[in-house]
């Protein structure tokens, strides 16, 4: 399913009618991490099902609304729950909110996720700054007619994850007494936890963590010229040679335990971001 500029503008106009100021920072909050949105001051809540052309999240742990307001002195817009390809949406539908948030004025994007750790040096509860990704979905949200008003036909993905934001995340983590991992996110379609052989393959290809989101949103954000910071929460170990198995409930429980330090880190990052 293709998405038109008209649909993007209609959704953006609807949201704009509910708010007074343009957001500078957009946030996509993944599984179990949505509580950060509760920290937003003077919030405006907009359920996804009220926004023209928006999909609706169907995954446990995703609240399914936009939260718009002020956080750490910055105007922000947060997706409290995201959309996934495995829910049956097209790549264009999955990434539709990124187009809308950019249209509202957000130049910076913080995208978060829960993921499995394939790097044997990681452990559950680690936070990882994404330095690059592997798109293993066999699909791409930019396929089809190019939206010229948003970006070029052939955007460069080699610099998708902003290096200055990566450095900023590490500095903020040091202030918070945290040590961050840094590595490559392998994006898959799901909706199943991968086989041992598949995980070994992904690690040999260069992946440090694996997850079922983020890559489509980052592709569209980069196409739109946004500054992107990605942070993954390692909720389980996905080492093929020593695979123990995992459930979605276990993923949610680890994300919940990691939540306090994650929230503190992202708040410090937003506080330290340069004013737009």
N, C-alpha and C positions, 0 to 999 in steps of 0.2 A: 504493500500500500504506500503510495507516494503522499507526501505532505506538501501543501501549497503555502506560498507566502501569505495568501489571504487568511488561511486557517491560523497561521502563527500570529498574524496581526490581530485577528479577532480574539484569540486567547489573551494576548498581551494587553489589548484594550480593556478587556473585562477586568483583569487584575489591576491595571492602572487606575481604574475607576474606584478601587477599594483602598488605595494607598495614597500618601501625600508626597513621598520622596522616592527617588529612584534608588534601587539597591546597588551597592558597589561590589558586594561579594555574594556569590551564589554557593550554596552547599547542597550536596547530595548525600544524605545520611543513610547508610546501609543497615543490614540486619542487626537488630539489637542496639543500634547506636543513635536512634532517633531522639533520645532524651536531651541531646544537646539543644534541640529546638526549644525545649522548655526554658532555657536560659535567656531566650530573646526577650528584650524589654519592649513594652507597649506593643505586643504582638497583634497582628491581624491574621486570623486563621481562615483559609479558603480550602474547603474539601475539594479534592480532585474532581469529583462528580458534578461540581457546580461550574467548572471551567469549560468553556467551549472547546471541543475536540480533544480534551485530555483523556488519556486512558485511566483506568482505575487499578490500583495495586491489589493483588490477590494473595500476597504472601504473608504468612504469620510473622509478626515483628515489624511490620510496615504500617504506620498509622494512616497513610493515604491522604495527606493534605500539605498545602504550602503554609509556611509560617514566615511572616514578613515583619521586620521591625529593626531594632538596634541591638547590637552585640559588641561589647568592648569598644564602643565609640564609633562603630562602622554600621552603615545601613546594609542589612543582609536579607537574603531570601533563601529559605531552607526547604528542601524537599524532605519531608518527614515520611520516608518510604519512597522507593524507586520502582521502575518497571523493568521487567526482564524479558528477554527474547523467548525463554522457555515457557512463559505464560501464554504464548500464542500471538503476541504482538509482533508486528514487523519491526525491523531495525529503525525505520523512520518514526514509528510510534514510540518506541523505547526512548528515543533521543529528542522527541518533540519538546519536552520541558526545557532542554538546554537551549533550543532555539528561542523559546519564549523568554527565558531568563536573560539571555543576551539582548533580546529586543527591548526588555525593560530597563537596560542600562548596565547590567552586571558585566564587568570586565574581567573579574577574577573568579575562578571556580575551585572550590575544595571538594574533592570527590572521595568518599570513604567506602569501605567494604569490609565484610568478613570473608576470610579466605583460609585455605589450607596451606600449611607450610611444607614445601618440598625440599627446601634447603635444610640439611641435617644440622646446621648450626643454629637454627631457629627453635623456638619452643612456644607452646600455646600461651597466649597473653602478650606476645611481642607485638609492637607496632612497627610497620615497615613503610618507609618513604618509597614511593614508586619512582624509579628512575627511567623505566621504559616498559613496554609491554609486548607480548606476543598475541596477535589476534588469531586464535585457533577456532573461531566460530564458523569459518567458511562463508561469511557474509560480511556486509559492510553498509552502514547507513547512508553512504554517499552514492551508492549505486542508483542510477536513474538520472533524471534531469537535474542539472546543477542549479542550486539556488544562488544565482549570481550576486544578489544583494547581500548575501552572508559571507561568501568566500569563493576562492578560485576552484576551478575544475579539478586541479591536481595539487592539493595541499601537501606540505612537507611534514611527515610524521616523525622525522628524526629529532625534532626539538619540541615534541608535544608537552613534555613535563618540564616546567620552568625551572631552570637550574638555580636561579636566585631564590625561588621559593623552597627548593630542596635544602639549600644552605640555611635559610631562615628557620625551617622546621627543626633542623638539628640544633641551632642556637637556642630556640625556644625550649626544646626538650632538655637541654643542659640546664637552663634556668629552673625547669620543673624537676630536676634530679632524675631524668629519664635518659635511657640510651636507646636510640632508634636503630633498627636495621635499615638497610637500603638495598633494593634489588628490583628484579623484573617480575611483573605480574603477567601470568598466562591466563588469558580470558577464554573460557569455553562456553558452550551453550547450556549445559545441564539438560534436564533437571535430575541428574544423578551424580553421586560421588564416584569418582573415576576408578577404573581398575588399576591394579598394581602396575601392569605393563604400560598403561597409558601415562601414569605418573612418572615412571622411570623415563619414558620417552620425552615428556615435557621438561623434566629436569635436565636431560642431556641436550635439549635444544636451547637451554639457557634460562628456564623459568625458575624462580625462587619460591613463588607462591602461585596458587591456582584458585580461580574463582569464576563466578557465573555472571559477572556484571562489569561495569566500569569502562571497558575498552570501547564499546559503542559511544558512550557519552563523551569520552575523551576525544575520539575521532571527530565528532561533530563540534565540540568546543574548540579544538584546534583549527578546524575548518573556519570557524566563526571568529578566530583571532583572539580567543580568551587566554588569559594566563592561568595555567593549571597546576594545582598541587594535588597529588594522590597519596592517600594514607590507607594502608591495609592493616586490619586487625587479624592476627594469626589466631584462629580459634581451635585448630586441631592440626596434628601432624599428618601429612599426606606423603609419606616416604614409602615408595612402592616396595622396597625390599623388606620393610617391617610394618606392613599395613595392618592396623588394628580395627579398622572400620569406624564409622562415625554416623551419628544421626543429626537431623536438623535441630533437635532439642539440645544436644550437646553443644552445637555451634552457638545457639542462643545463650546458653548458660555461660560459656566462656566469654562471649561478647559482653554479657552483663557484668561479669567480674572485672573486665578490662575497662568498662565504661568510665569510672571516675578519672583515671589518668588520661584517657582519650579526650574527655571533655576539657580537662585542664589544659592539655596540649593545644587543642584547636582554638580555645579561647585566647591563649597566649599568642598563637600565630596570627589570629585576626587582629589582636591588639597591636602587634608589631608590624603588620602590613603597612606599606606606605599609603598615605591618603591619596585617593584618586583625584 
